[in-house]
Structures are given as structure tokens and as C-alpha cells.
Amino acid sequence: MLWTIIHIIDILLWIFIAGSVIYVLFFAVASLFPQKTIVAPNEEKRHSFLVLYPAYKEDSVIITSIQKFLRQDYPTDHYHLVVISDQMKEETNTHLHQFPITVLQPSFEKSSKAKALQYAIAQTKEDFDYVVILDADNVVNANFLCQLNSSCNRGHQAIQCHRCAKNADNDIAILDGVSEEINNTLFRRAHNIVGLSSALIGSGMCFNYKWFAANVEKLNSAVEDRELEALLMKQNIYIKFEEGIPVYDEKVSNRDNFQRQRLRWMTGQIQSLLNMLPYIPKAFVTGNINYIDKTVQQALIPRSILIVSILTFALLMTLISRVWAAKWWCLFIILSISLFIAIPPQLRTRSIFGKILQLPALVWRMLSNLIHIDKNNKEFIHTEHQTN
């Protein structure tokens, strides 16, 4: 009787975990196919851009980011840069005022990125074609707006740029960068290849200005990118992933920051899933495949937890029954191959795979976050940056 119960639990766990693995496998394979490109018109219109930098206690990185952004080779009368300075030092604000930008200094009782974006739009009196959202640590190339302008001319109303690592100073930062590139493969490029919308990532985002101004007030959580995704999916607006437009982002470089970042992501994933589920029946009735897919994404097990969990169950079942363990080892091999495919070829180095030894300690920190997740929490969980 006891062994029957153990066997049933084993099978149910395997089925539950296999769902996430199959999802990863499907999009890993899809990423191997070429993507159709839309040809831009011969005569490109120059769009106007409002560029927003929400900056909460970002004194260490914001000055450098602004200096580098202002090197754009795009006409200066076609873009305007706004920094929403939330609880930054007076000397930082004084320095920012020396640039040809707008510096807003709101005073929030409880800060969040959504509130900063809402405040900026409320204070904007001019009209723009598109709005760009960047994090305070984001650095872009001089042709960033030119490339975005070309994408906008191809008719895209919502764009996610290719956020990639700007630092690789230790094992954690390197693993974080690889993880983001896997996300870019699975949830952005592969999704576009099969005709689905890319996932948003919180920065390096561009939206039609009128749409954003009309919808930004609907944001009320600490995971505004997931809320924006849901709003876009409900309105059947396609999100384009522009792999050729890089946005360099600082990766977390210590375990405490890693844990805070993952707590924010895991909290946001659960909040988003609970918020999206009520609309699922209508999505099925209307055939809104993008919305259904985004809801499924929120239910996926985080990959690092997935790897360690499958390996743990495989080893445990091997001690109990090699026959029962076979299905777990098959799942582990499938997941490993899928993730290998999803890692960009230039990152498949021996040194990268050697850093996997850091994974168990990081997964333990992620699991410890589970007791701290509050599905009703709307406060912003800040990740400190180390860059000077």
C-alpha cells in the first residue's frame, strides 16, 4: 500500500514537472528555425520618442547611463529624455539638471516603477509618437533610436529590445547573463518565430505613445511589465522582439541581490497568474492564443528550480527503483538538451558550464524566497546596483 502511494505521488509529480519541460523543449526547437522579416518602407518617417528613465535610489549608475544615451545620432528635436528621480541624492539631481533633459522629483509614500511611469506621463504636455522605457543602469548604442525608428516604421506598436549583459565580473553575473539569453531565446525570439508575441522584460521596451498614455494608469502592482503584457494581449497587440537592438543591462553580482531580484520575479509571477486566470475563459472563446500562452508562462516552474528538482528526484528514485527513475533521467536529459539549444552559440564555452556549480546555492536562495512571497504585495523590491 505504501509503495503504491509513493508510486502515485511520483507519477503525479513527474506529470506536473514534465509540463514545464515540454514547454521549454518546444520553443527551444522552434528557435532553430529562421524568422520572417518585414521590409521597412523605402522612405522612413522620423518618429518622435519620449525616453523615460525611472530611477529609484540609482545614484551610482544614472549619470553614466544618461551621458551615454545623449550620444544618439538621432535628431535631438525628435526625442526627449526624462529621468524620474525617486529618492536620489541632491548632488545627483544637481548633476542631472546640467543635461538637456527633464528631471522629475516625485514624492511617493510607497515607491514603484509603475507610479514613476504614471507620474511622468501625467507631467508630459507634449505629444510623441512612441515612448521608450529604460532602467537606470541601461546603456544603449548611439544608433539605438535610429534602429527603433526603423522597427516602428515596420508597423510595430509594442517592441521589446534585446536586453543583454554589460558586466561579467563574477560567476553569479555570468550565470544571470546566460539565464537572460535563454529567456531571450525561448520567450522572445522563438515566440516571434511561431507567430506569438514576445515577452516583455521591464526595460528596453517601446510602445505607441497614445496607447501607453491611455493604459499606464491601469498599472497597480510592482510587476508593471507583466501587467503591460496582459493589457497588450487582451487588446490583441503583437509584441515584436528586436534582437538586433541591444540594451546593455547590469547583471546581479552577489547572492543577496540575486535573492532580492528573484523574490521580485517570483512574487510577480504568482501575482500575474492570479490576475490573468479570470480572463482565460474569454480568451478561449475568442481564440486569444497569445493571452493563453502568457498565462501558461506564469505557471511555469523557474528553470533553475526545474533543473535541481528533476536531478534530485532522479537520484532519489534511482535509490528506490531504477525503473521508476528512468522517466526522471529522460526528463533531465530533455531539459538539458533544450537549455543547451537555447544558449546562444557564442556563450557555449567550457568556462560557462563550469559555473553551474554555483547553481545549487542559488536555487536554495530561490526556494527560501517561497516563504516570503506575498501575492498581495505591491511594494517595489529594489535591487541595488554596484556600478559607479
Backbone torsions as a table, in degrees:
resi	resn	phi	psi	omega
1	MET	NA	-44.6	-179.2
2	LEU	-62.7	-42.9	-178.9
3	TRP	-67.4	-32.4	177.0
4	THR	-64.7	-42.7	178.9
5	ILE	-64.1	-44.3	178.8
6	ILE	-61.2	-40.7	-179.0
7	HIS	-65.5	-40.9	179.4
8	ILE	-64.5	-44.2	178.4
9	ILE	-62.1	-41.7	179.1
10	ASP	-59.2	-46.1	-178.2
11	ILE	-67.4	-43.3	-179.6
12	LEU	-63.1	-41.7	177.4
13	LEU	-63.2	-41.6	-179.2
14	TRP	-63.0	-44.2	179.5
15	ILE	-62.4	-43.3	-179.3
16	PHE	-62.2	-45.7	-177.9
17	ILE	-74.7	-33.0	-178.9
18	ALA	-62.3	-29.2	178.9
19	GLY	-58.8	-44.5	178.5
20	SER	-66.7	-37.8	-179.1
21	VAL	-67.1	-42.9	179.7
22	ILE	-62.1	-39.6	178.5
23	TYR	-60.9	-46.9	179.3
24	VAL	-63.3	-43.2	-179.9
25	LEU	-60.3	-45.9	-177.2
26	PHE	-58.7	-48.0	-176.0
27	PHE	-78.8	-23.9	173.6
28	ALA	-65.2	-44.8	178.1
29	VAL	-66.2	-40.8	-179.9
30	ALA	-60.6	-32.5	-177.8
31	SER	-65.7	-16.6	-179.1
32	LEU	-78.0	-14.0	-178.1
33	PHE	-88.7	152.6	179.4
34	PRO	-71.5	156.2	-179.5
35	GLN	-106.4	137.1	176.8
36	LYS	-70.9	139.8	179.8
37	THR	-114.2	144.6	177.6
38	ILE	-96.9	126.1	-178.5
39	VAL	-77.6	130.3	178.9
40	ALA	-74.9	153.7	177.5
41	PRO	-63.0	154.8	-178.4
42	ASN	-60.7	-43.9	179.7
43	GLU	-101.5	108.8	-176.4
44	GLU	-86.4	135.1	172.9
45	LYS	-80.0	142.3	174.5
46	ARG	-91.8	109.7	-179.5
47	HIS	-82.1	157.5	175.1
48	SER	-98.1	140.9	-175.0
49	PHE	-125.3	133.9	167.7
50	LEU	-99.7	119.3	-176.6
51	VAL	-106.4	118.1	-175.7
52	LEU	-108.4	130.2	175.1
53	TYR	-118.0	89.3	171.8
54	PRO	-66.8	127.4	-174.5
55	ALA	-134.6	102.1	179.1
56	TYR	-103.4	108.8	-179.4
57	LYS	52.9	44.8	-175.4
58	GLU	-108.5	38.4	-177.2
59	ASP	-58.9	-30.5	-173.6
60	SER	-75.0	-18.8	-173.0
61	VAL	-126.9	-21.8	-168.5
62	ILE	-65.0	-38.6	-177.3
63	ILE	-61.4	-47.8	-179.7
64	THR	-61.7	-42.2	-178.9
65	SER	-61.8	-42.8	-179.0
66	ILE	-68.2	-44.1	179.2
67	GLN	-56.7	-43.5	-178.0
68	LYS	-73.0	-34.9	179.6
69	PHE	-66.5	-36.6	-177.0
70	LEU	-69.0	-0.6	175.1
71	ARG	-87.4	12.6	-178.4
72	GLN	-57.2	141.5	175.4
73	ASP	-92.7	22.9	177.6
74	TYR	-97.6	145.8	-178.7
75	PRO	-53.9	129.9	-175.4
76	THR	-66.0	-22.2	179.0
77	ASP	-84.0	3.0	179.1
78	HIS	-111.6	7.3	172.9
79	TYR	-150.3	151.6	177.5
80	HIS	-136.4	133.3	-175.2
81	LEU	-104.9	132.3	-179.0
82	VAL	-127.0	127.1	173.5
83	VAL	-104.9	124.8	175.1
84	ILE	-95.7	96.7	-173.5
85	SER	-86.0	105.5	-177.2
86	ASP	-111.6	109.5	177.9
87	GLN	60.3	39.0	174.0
88	MET	-98.3	161.9	-174.9
89	LYS	-69.1	153.5	-178.2
90	GLU	-62.4	-37.8	180.0
91	GLU	-66.4	-32.0	176.3
92	THR	-66.6	-45.8	179.5
93	ASN	-63.3	-38.7	178.0
94	THR	-62.0	-42.5	177.9
95	HIS	-63.9	-42.3	-179.4
96	LEU	-63.0	-35.9	-179.1
97	HIS	-65.8	-14.6	178.8
98	GLN	-79.0	-14.0	179.4
99	PHE	-90.0	158.3	177.5
100	PRO	-78.5	63.0	-177.1
101	ILE	-137.2	173.4	172.5
102	THR	-103.3	132.2	177.4
103	VAL	-114.6	115.8	177.5
104	LEU	-101.7	139.0	-178.4
105	GLN	-126.3	77.0	179.5
106	PRO	-73.0	164.2	175.9
107	SER	-127.6	99.5	-178.1
108	PHE	-99.0	141.8	174.1
109	GLU	-67.8	-42.4	174.5
110	LYS	-132.2	115.9	-173.6
111	SER	-78.3	149.6	171.9
112	SER	-159.5	158.3	179.3
113	LYS	-65.9	-37.5	179.2
114	ALA	-60.4	-43.5	179.3
115	LYS	-63.8	-38.7	179.2
116	ALA	-63.5	-42.7	179.5
117	LEU	-66.8	-41.6	177.9
118	GLN	-62.2	-41.2	180.0
119	TYR	-64.0	-43.3	-178.1
120	ALA	-63.8	-44.0	179.7
121	ILE	-65.6	-39.5	179.1
122	ALA	-63.5	-30.3	-178.3
123	GLN	-88.1	-9.8	-177.2
124	THR	-85.1	120.2	-178.6
125	LYS	-99.2	-22.5	179.9
126	GLU	-79.5	167.5	177.0
127	ASP	-110.0	137.9	-179.9
128	PHE	-128.5	165.3	176.4
129	ASP	-84.9	-40.6	-176.9
130	TYR	-139.2	155.9	174.0
131	VAL	-118.9	136.9	179.1
132	VAL	-115.1	134.7	-179.4
133	ILE	-117.6	122.8	179.3
134	LEU	-127.2	151.2	173.0
135	ASP	-82.7	160.6	-175.2
136	ALA	-61.8	-25.7	-179.2
137	ASP	-93.6	-1.4	-176.3
138	ASN	-74.2	135.5	176.7
139	VAL	-122.6	137.3	-178.9
140	VAL	-125.6	163.4	177.8
141	ASN	-77.1	166.3	-178.0
142	ALA	-66.0	-24.2	-179.3
143	ASN	-97.4	15.7	-176.1
144	PHE	-54.9	-53.3	-177.6
145	LEU	-69.6	-32.3	175.8
146	CYS	-62.2	-43.8	179.0
147	GLN	-66.2	-42.5	177.9
148	LEU	-62.0	-40.3	180.0
149	ASN	-59.9	-40.5	177.6
150	SER	-63.3	-41.0	178.1
151	SER	-64.5	-40.8	178.4
152	CYS	-64.2	-36.3	178.6
153	ASN	-69.1	-16.9	174.8
154	ARG	-85.6	5.9	172.0
155	GLY	94.6	6.5	-178.3
156	HIS	-77.7	132.4	-179.3
157	GLN	-100.5	-18.0	178.1
158	ALA	-139.6	124.1	-173.0
159	ILE	-131.4	134.6	171.6
160	GLN	-113.2	118.8	178.6
161	CYS	-79.3	170.6	-176.8
162	HIS	-84.6	95.1	178.6
163	ARG	-79.6	126.5	-177.6
164	CYS	-138.6	165.6	-172.6
165	ALA	-71.7	137.8	173.0
166	LYS	-106.4	-4.0	177.8
167	ASN	-138.3	146.9	176.8
168	ALA	-144.0	55.7	-170.8
169	ASP	-88.4	-8.9	174.5
170	ASN	-159.4	177.8	-175.1
171	ASP	-61.1	-39.4	-177.1
172	ILE	-67.2	-43.3	178.7
173	ALA	-62.5	-39.9	179.9
174	ILE	-65.5	-46.0	178.2
175	LEU	-62.9	-38.0	178.0
176	ASP	-63.9	-40.0	177.9
177	GLY	-65.7	-41.4	177.9
178	VAL	-64.8	-41.1	178.8
179	SER	-59.7	-41.8	179.2
180	GLU	-65.7	-37.6	178.9
181	GLU	-67.8	-33.2	175.0
182	ILE	-64.4	-42.6	176.3
183	ASN	-60.3	-41.5	179.1
184	ASN	-60.8	-38.9	179.4
185	THR	-68.6	-51.4	-171.9
186	LEU	-76.6	-48.7	-169.4
187	PHE	-98.1	-4.1	-179.4
188	ARG	-123.5	-71.4	-176.1
189	ARG	-62.3	-49.9	-177.8
190	ALA	-62.9	-36.8	178.2
191	HIS	-63.5	-44.3	177.2
192	ASN	-62.8	-37.3	-178.7
193	ILE	-60.5	-39.2	-179.1
194	VAL	-90.3	5.9	175.8
195	GLY	93.7	7.5	178.9
196	LEU	-98.4	162.9	179.3
197	SER	-72.0	145.8	172.4
198	SER	-68.9	154.4	170.4
199	ALA	-79.5	149.6	172.6
200	LEU	-86.6	164.4	-175.5
201	ILE	-133.5	2.2	174.4
202	GLY	101.6	-25.3	176.0
203	SER	-148.6	168.2	-173.3
204	GLY	66.9	30.9	-177.8
205	MET	-107.3	147.8	178.9
206	CYS	-137.4	132.4	-178.5
207	PHE	-134.3	153.2	169.4
208	ASN	-54.9	128.4	-171.5
209	TYR	-62.2	-44.6	-177.8
210	LYS	-62.9	-40.4	178.7
211	TRP	-63.8	-45.4	-176.9
212	PHE	-64.7	-44.1	-179.8
213	ALA	-61.8	-32.2	-179.5
214	ALA	-79.7	-21.0	-173.9
215	ASN	-112.3	-15.1	-174.0
216	VAL	-62.7	-30.0	-179.5
217	GLU	-68.9	-13.4	179.7
218	LYS	-82.0	-8.6	-179.1
219	LEU	-78.1	130.2	-178.8
220	ASN	-145.2	23.6	178.6
221	SER	-131.3	-179.4	178.9
222	ALA	-88.6	5.0	179.0
223	VAL	-125.0	67.9	-174.4
224	GLU	-63.6	-29.2	-179.7
225	ASP	-66.0	-38.8	179.1
226	ARG	-70.8	-34.9	175.3
227	GLU	-65.5	-41.6	178.1
228	LEU	-62.7	-40.8	175.9
229	GLU	-56.0	-49.8	-177.6
230	ALA	-61.8	-41.5	179.3
231	LEU	-63.6	-43.3	178.8
232	LEU	-63.6	-41.8	-178.7
233	MET	-66.7	-40.6	178.7
234	LYS	-61.2	-32.5	-177.9
235	GLN	-96.2	10.1	177.8
236	ASN	54.8	42.7	176.4
237	ILE	-101.8	122.9	-175.7
238	TYR	-76.5	138.0	176.9
239	ILE	-104.3	119.9	-179.1
240	LYS	-94.7	132.0	174.5
241	PHE	-94.7	118.4	178.8
242	GLU	-100.1	90.8	-176.1
243	GLU	-64.6	-26.5	-177.5
244	GLY	-87.2	6.1	177.9
245	ILE	-114.9	92.7	-175.6
246	PRO	-77.1	144.1	170.1
247	VAL	-128.1	113.7	-174.2
248	TYR	-84.4	126.5	-170.8
249	ASP	-125.2	138.9	179.4
250	GLU	-74.6	126.3	178.5
251	LYS	-87.8	149.6	179.9
252	VAL	-63.8	140.0	-173.6
253	SER	-122.4	8.0	172.7
254	ASN	-144.9	162.5	-172.1
255	ARG	-67.7	-33.1	179.3
256	ASP	-65.1	-45.7	177.9
257	ASN	-65.2	-37.5	176.6
258	PHE	-59.2	-44.6	-178.0
259	GLN	-66.0	-41.6	178.9
260	ARG	-64.7	-42.5	-179.7
261	GLN	-62.3	-47.0	-179.4
262	ARG	-67.4	-31.7	175.7
263	LEU	-62.8	-42.4	178.4
264	ARG	-62.7	-43.4	-178.7
265	TRP	-67.3	-43.5	-177.8
266	MET	-68.2	-39.4	176.2
267	THR	-61.5	-45.3	179.8
268	GLY	-63.3	-36.3	-179.9
269	GLN	-64.4	-44.1	-179.9
270	ILE	-68.6	-43.0	177.9
271	GLN	-59.7	-44.2	-178.6
272	SER	-64.6	-42.4	179.6
273	LEU	-60.0	-46.3	-179.4
274	LEU	-65.5	-35.3	-179.9
275	ASN	-74.9	-30.3	-175.7
276	MET	-86.2	-27.5	-175.6
277	LEU	-56.3	-41.6	-178.5
278	PRO	-59.1	-24.8	-177.5
279	TYR	-88.8	-7.8	-175.7
280	ILE	-57.7	-45.6	179.0
281	PRO	-55.1	-43.7	179.1
282	LYS	-65.5	-37.7	179.1
283	ALA	-61.8	-39.4	177.4
284	PHE	-67.4	-41.2	-178.8
285	VAL	-64.6	-41.6	-177.5
286	THR	-87.9	-4.6	179.9
287	GLY	72.0	32.0	-179.0
288	ASN	-82.0	81.1	-175.1
289	ILE	-62.7	-38.0	-179.4
290	ASN	-60.9	-42.5	-179.9
291	TYR	-66.7	-41.4	178.8
292	ILE	-61.8	-44.1	180.0
293	ASP	-61.8	-43.6	-179.6
294	LYS	-65.0	-34.2	177.4
295	THR	-68.1	-41.4	177.0
296	VAL	-60.6	-40.2	179.1
297	GLN	-56.8	-38.6	-178.7
298	GLN	-68.9	-20.5	-178.7
299	ALA	-92.2	-4.1	-178.5
300	LEU	-70.8	146.8	174.4
301	ILE	-75.7	132.4	177.0
302	PRO	-52.3	139.8	-170.9
303	ARG	-59.8	-44.0	-177.7
304	SER	-63.5	-38.9	175.6
305	ILE	-66.6	-36.6	-179.8
306	LEU	-61.2	-47.3	-178.5
307	ILE	-60.6	-51.7	-176.6
308	VAL	-66.3	-38.4	-179.4
309	SER	-63.9	-47.3	-178.5
310	ILE	-63.3	-44.0	180.0
311	LEU	-63.5	-40.1	178.7
312	THR	-62.7	-47.0	179.8
313	PHE	-65.8	-35.1	179.1
314	ALA	-64.3	-44.8	179.2
315	LEU	-66.8	-41.6	-179.5
316	LEU	-64.1	-46.4	-178.9
317	MET	-68.0	-28.3	176.8
318	THR	-62.9	-36.0	177.3
319	LEU	-71.2	-29.3	-177.5
320	ILE	-88.7	-50.6	-178.6
321	SER	-158.9	120.5	-180.0
322	ARG	-64.9	-30.2	178.3
323	VAL	-66.0	-45.9	178.7
324	TRP	-65.9	-31.7	-175.7
325	ALA	-73.6	-22.4	-173.9
326	ALA	-57.0	-42.3	-177.5
327	LYS	-66.6	-31.0	178.1
328	TRP	-71.8	-40.3	178.2
329	TRP	-66.6	-36.9	175.4
330	CYS	-61.6	-42.4	179.4
331	LEU	-63.9	-40.3	179.6
332	PHE	-64.6	-41.7	179.5
333	ILE	-65.8	-43.3	179.4
334	ILE	-61.4	-44.6	179.8
335	LEU	-64.9	-42.2	-179.6
336	SER	-61.8	-43.3	179.1
337	ILE	-65.7	-41.0	-179.6
338	SER	-61.8	-44.9	-179.3
339	LEU	-69.3	-34.4	176.5
340	PHE	-61.8	-43.0	178.0
341	ILE	-62.5	-39.2	-175.0
342	ALA	-73.6	-20.4	177.9
343	ILE	-76.3	126.7	178.3
344	PRO	-54.9	141.4	-176.2
345	PRO	-51.7	-37.3	-177.5
346	GLN	-68.8	-14.5	179.8
347	LEU	-99.9	-3.4	-178.4
348	ARG	-82.8	70.1	-179.6
349	THR	-111.4	160.3	179.8
350	ARG	-62.3	-36.0	-178.8
351	SER	-66.3	-35.6	179.0
352	ILE	-63.3	-48.1	-177.4
353	PHE	-68.7	-23.3	176.4
354	GLY	-68.3	-22.7	-178.2
355	LYS	-82.1	-2.8	178.3
356	ILE	-63.2	-20.0	178.4
357	LEU	-61.5	-20.2	177.0
358	GLN	-75.0	-17.5	-170.2
359	LEU	-60.8	-47.0	-178.3
360	PRO	-55.9	-42.7	179.8
361	ALA	-65.5	-38.3	179.6
362	LEU	-69.9	-38.4	178.4
363	VAL	-65.2	-38.3	177.4
364	TRP	-59.7	-40.6	177.4
365	ARG	-66.0	-37.2	177.3
366	MET	-65.7	-42.2	178.9
367	LEU	-64.7	-35.5	178.3
368	SER	-66.6	-20.1	177.1
369	ASN	-68.8	-23.4	-173.9
370	LEU	-57.8	-33.6	-178.8
371	ILE	-78.3	-10.8	-179.2
372	HIS	-102.9	-2.7	-178.0
373	ILE	-72.5	127.5	176.3
374	ASP	-121.5	108.5	-175.6
375	LYS	-64.9	-15.1	179.3
376	ASN	-100.1	-1.5	-178.0
377	ASN	-69.9	131.8	178.9
378	LYS	-121.5	7.6	179.8
379	GLU	-81.9	147.2	-179.5
380	PHE	-76.9	127.6	176.6
381	ILE	-96.0	106.9	-171.5
382	HIS	-83.8	134.4	174.1
383	THR	-105.8	119.2	-176.1
384	GLU	-74.1	146.6	176.5
385	HIS	-103.1	147.6	-176.0
386	GLN	-98.4	-16.6	-173.9
387	THR	-67.9	140.2	175.6
388	ASN	-102.8	NA	NA
